[in-house]
Amino acid sequence: MKTKDGKLLMRCLKEIWNHEPQSLLMAGGLAVADALLPLVPALLSWLFVEGLAAGWSFEYLAAIAGIGVTVLFLLNALRGKMYHCGLPHTENCNDLMEWEYQEKTMTMDYASLDSREAAYLRAKIHNDYQWGNGAYFMVPQFQRLCSAVLGSAAAVVMMAPVLTQGSFWLHWSSPVFLVFAVVLTGLSARSQNRVFVETEALRDEYDKKSARSDWLIDNLTYKEGKDIRIYRAKPLVMGALRETERDHMVDGESRLQSRAGALDGIISGMLMGGSYVFIVLRALQGALSAGSVVLFASSIYQLCESLKLLARSRSEIFRNARRMESSLDYLELPGLLQDGPLSAGQTEEAVDIEFRDVTFCYPGSRTPALSHVSMHLRPGEKIAVVGRNGSGKTTMIKLLCRL
């Protein structure tokens, strides 16, 4: 994990925590349930098989069954509660973060709002939101990432009784199978990462070429519709809306995902089949008991699946973090104007307003919109500002209102 990506992810999670900490807490609870639920039946099967072989009493086996069923019930209850209660908190967090963005736009001073940096970030936020980002997507991604980490750790713990048997490692097939599982899992993780990188490249290329169609889709209103008909611009507009970049992007992403899905299915089948063949052969050689066969086969498959989920969820959450970066940078844009101690209307005393030799040029222009303007407005005084178009009347009012 790159340091920059890690810091950016922590920045995004901190923002979510500041708005709605319950969303992350419930995602963590859901991750615990998802990680442990597949392993509890395997553990119970191992205990039953080992207990029957060892001649445990019916009462003891019944107690184990009762405890196991209770744990399964509690985990399912926890999963249901965390999932259904977490959704409203996640949606609320997403709404609060979007409102913060809108509030920033409404309260930003005009100089900052009209700056090139702010315009660039607003355009980037628009493109980033097209692909899905924000708390609504990051919270489930965080849950899957935690579930993958916890599932991997739990599977390793479950395999410990088998792996710590001295006879297990004496046969050459054990390290060979271990290398086989590691190679297949690494191949799957590499495939997921490659799909992520190539998909991002396709979407970035689309973002660069789709500005016209995106603007038209979001900004065409009744007024623009009248102008289009008056100036007979319909062929031009429809041509822009039918840009082929999105079709190319969708086709390319579909091919990438189908290839990755087929490879993932093949690897999963090979891992599952290889695990059972290896365990059965080792059991026939007397290296493993019947209960260990059940436990190890379930745990190794769960470990491999958790590692693949870890690779996939890691790519997803980092991609989302990169697309949330534009919104976070926008929220941190500094104001370019200095605020006074009072807001408009807070003072009870009558005040004068005075311009002294004011000159103003718009950014990118060398011609002053106002040049050496002086005026003095006294309390209660009414004054009319008259001038030709372009003489600076609107500019003067904007400066008067600190816009």
GIRA-V945132 format. One record per pair of residues at least 24 apart in sequence whose C-alpha atoms are under 7 Angstrom apart, sorted by the first residue. I is the first residue (numbers start at 1). GAP is how many residues later the second one is. Records with the same first field share a line. If there is no record, write none. Layout:
I->GAP, GAP
This chain:
5->313
8->313
9->309, 312
12->309
16->77, 119
19->74, 77
20->69, 73
22->67
23->63, 66, 67, 116
24->115
26->56, 60
27->55, 59, 112, 113, 116
28->115, 118
29->53
30->49, 52, 53, 113
31->112, 113, 115, 116
32->115, 118
33->42, 45, 46
34->113
35->112, 113, 115, 116
36->115
37->35, 38
42->252, 253, 256
43->252
44->24
46->245, 246, 248, 249
49->241, 242
50->241
90->45, 46, 49
91->45
93->42
94->40, 41, 42
101->230
104->227
108->227
109->226, 228, 294
110->293
111->225, 292
112->223, 224
118->212
121->205, 209
124->202
125->201, 202
127->80
128->195
133->187, 190, 191
134->190
138->179, 182
141->172, 175, 176
142->175
144->169
145->165, 168, 169
148->158, 159, 161, 162
149->161
151->152, 155
152->151, 154, 155
155->144, 145, 147, 148
158->141
159->137, 140
162->130, 134
167->120
168->119
181->90
184->83
185->119, 123
188->76, 120
189->119, 122
191->69
192->68, 119, 120
193->122
195->61
196->119
199->54
202->47
203->46
206->39, 40, 43
209->36
212->28
213->27, 28
271->30
272->29
350->29
351->28
352->25, 26, 27
353->24, 25
369->26
